[in-house]
């Protein structure tokens, strides 16, 4: 079975109003689903914890979009 998880990414948890409404609507329409918001900091923490050998590569990407 495919897990019921939706991943969103944004620079910080301080979302623009339209994005905040968008995220809230997903949560409303998908009760019981795991709706995750990944920030730049939480994505880096994930890579550091789960893939420490790749952290230097992750950090060296020249553009933020490459980390998303």
Helices and strands as residue ranges (DSSP letters): E 5-9, H 17-29, E 34-38, H 40-50, G 52-54, H 55-60, H 64-67
